[in-house]
Amino acid sequence: MTKAAIYVRVSTTKESQKDSPEHQIAACKHYAEDMGWETDEEMIYEDRESGTNITDRQAIQQVIRDARRGAFQVIILRRSPVLPATSETPSI
């Protein structure tokens, strides 16, 4: 089964309920379930700190380290300004 990591972040410029980390996690878990992917609480990465640079965010740096060691096969995230959206990077 495909292992999926979940990455969420808090936007300091958009503090609405629909963008809460809890809502993002729930949406990502639902997407993983629809895709038949396995998720694990240890593979949920959450950045709550403010930062304008990807190197300032500890959780995304951990995602990168874990991806390099093969801890998961896919990353699920809501549309995020941290990572560019392209036709090859669908977001929910």
Secondary structure, DSSP 8 states (H G I E B T S, - for coil): --BEEEEEE--TT---GGG-HHHHHHHHHHHHHHHT-B--GGGEEEE-S--SSGGG-HHHHHHHHHHHTTS-SEEEE-S-TTS---TTS---
